[in-house]
């Protein structure tokens, strides 16, 4: 749609949080942003268009962004990064997670062609013949469907590769917006780990038996003092 005269048009890109999952558009940050802007600037017309997609990685944002210039955006907001390991095309996902970034970018180019989509859909239909029936009729979320369930060690090879891909995708967005003179805001990831344990915790292999005993003694004392229900695996 052509942008109406006098309208400030904002596009929001991202993943489940941008969509507003599990409440979707009624409780998404783009909806809150639109309401706030309308309250602060009652004489200005705004459009905040939510292009968030569940279970995606940062690969999706530059791909979508490359088509937005014709819609006359005044601002792009990207908030994502929390699906980099297990989202579609993520390093530990079952959605082509084995692809290099170059191969993934080629795939994203090809997916725009109907012939490629047809071939992909046929391949997926054949793959369903070999899918266990319990998975076919399960009640998985989209994220559960694409996640391979593989553990990614902190600081390991896959961890560093995912970080490198995320950084490259953000830089691609930055270059595009600079070239097209579109303001870009990238949101910082919000996390709250104060009372949440890691998914899987392991001791360093270099710790001596004496150090392990010292750690366990201090850890148990802290857990008892703060009434924490979790333990080291």
N, C-alpha and C positions, 0 to 999 in steps of 0.2 A: 504494500500500500504506500502511495506517496505520502510523505510527511505533511500533515496539515500545516498551514501557515501559523507561525507563532508557537509551535509545539517544540518542547525540548525532549528529544527521544533518547532513552537510555536502554541499552541491552545488558542483561545480566546472564553471564555464562558460569557454568559450574556443574556440580554433581547433585547428590541427594539433598544436601543441605540447601542448595539454591532452589531446588524444586520445592522444598519445605517438607520432605518426607519425615514422618508418616502423615502429616496434616495437609501436605501439598499446598496449593496456591493460597489458601486462606491464612496460612501461618508461615509463609516464606519471607525471607528478608526483602526481596524486591517489592512485595506487597506492602510491607511496613515502610519501606523507603518511599514509595509513592504516596502513602498516606501522610508521612512526615513532610515531604516536599509540598504537598497540597496545602497543609496546615501553615507552613512557614511562608510560602509564596502564593497566596490565594489568587493573585492576578496573573499568574503564569500557568500555562497549560503544560502538563507533563505526560509522557508515556514511559512506563517502565515495563519492558518486555522480557519475560522470564524464559530463557532458553536452556535452563538446567535440565540435565538428564541423569537418571539414576544409573548406578553401576558403571559409570564411565571413568576414564582417567583423563589426564591433562592432554592426551592426544586429541580429544574431541574438540577442545576449545579453539586451537588455531585453525582446525578444519572448518568449523562453523564460522569463525571470525573472517575467513577469507571471502565469505559471501555477503558480509554485512554492509560493506561500503555503499552498495547500491540502495540500501534502505535509509541512507542519510543519518547515521547515528551521531549524536552529540557527545556521547560518553559510553564507554564499555567498562563494565565491572566484572572481574573474574574472581570467584572464590572457590577454590578447589585444592586438590592435592591429597585428600584423605583416602583416595582409592588407588594410589599409585602402584601398590603391590598386587591387589587382587581384582581390580576393576578390569573391564574389557581392554585387552592389549597390555594389561599390566604384567610385570615381570614374573609374577607367580600365579597368573590366572590361567584358566583353560581356554580362553579366547585368544589364541595365537600369541600367548605370552612368551613363546620361544623366539619370536621374531626380533631381529635387531631393529633399532629405530629407523634406519633407512628402509628396511622391508616393510615396517609398519606404515610409514608415510606413503610408500607405493601402494599398499593395500587401501589406504584411505583415499587415494586418488582413483583407484580402480572401482571402488564401491559406488562411485557416482554414475557408473555406466550400467544400463539395464542388462546388458548381456552378461556382465560379470555377476550382477545380483542373481540372475537366473541360474548361472552355474553354481554359485555359492549355495543358493536355496536347494538345488537338486542334491548337492553334496551333503547338506545338512539332513535332507529327507532320508538319504541312504544311511547316514550315521544313526538315525533314530531306530533303524532296524536292530542295531546292536546295543541300544541303550537299555539297561535294566528297567523292567516295568515299574518298579517302585519309584524310580527317578522320573519316569514319564508322567506319573500321576501324583507326584509329591506337591507339597504346598510351599515350595521354595520362593524366597524373594529373588528379584533379579540379581542382587549381589551374591546370594548364596549359589545361584546358578552358574555364575561366571567364575567364582572363586575355586581354585584348584585345591585349596586346603593345605598347601605346602608351607611349611614354616620358613621364615626369612630371618636368618641370624642377624642380629644388630651389628652393623659395621662390616658385614661380610660382602662377598662379591656381588650378589644380587641386590643387596641394600644399596651399595655404591652405584650400581648400574641404574637402579630406579631413580636415585637422586640425580644422576647425570641426565637421564631422559627428562625428568621433571624440569630441571634447569633449562635444558635446550628448548623445551616446549614454551616455557615462559619467555625466553629470549626471542623465539619466533613470533610470539604475540606482540612483544615490544617493538620488534623491527617493523612489523606490518603496520601497527598503529602510528608509529613515527612517520613511515612513508606516506600513509594516507592522512596524516594530521588529525588523528582521532584521539582524544584524551583517553587514557587507560588507567584504571585503578585495579590493583591486585591486592586482595584482602589477605591479611595474615591469618594463618590457621589458628583456631581457638581449640585449646585442649585443657582438660581438668584432670590431672593425675594425682591429686592430693590424697584421695582415698581409694584409688584403683590400682590393683596389682598388675604387673606385666602379664601378657598372655602366657608366656613361658619364661621362667628365670633359670639361669644356669650359672654355676661358679666358673671363674676363670680356671683354665687347666694348669696355670702356673702356681696356684695357691698350694702351700704346704699343708700337711695334716694339722699342724699346730695353728696355722692361720684360719683354717676351716673351723676348727673348734672355737677359736676366739670369736669368729664372725657369728657362729650359731648361738653362742652365749649372749652376745650383745643383741642379736636379732630377736631371740626369745624374750629377753628382758624388755625390749622396746614394744614387741607385740603384746605382751601382758600389760604393759603400762597403758597402751593406747587402745586395748581391746580390739585388735585387728583379727578378722576371721580367717585370713589367708596365710599361706605358707610358701616356702621356697620349694620348687619342684626340682 
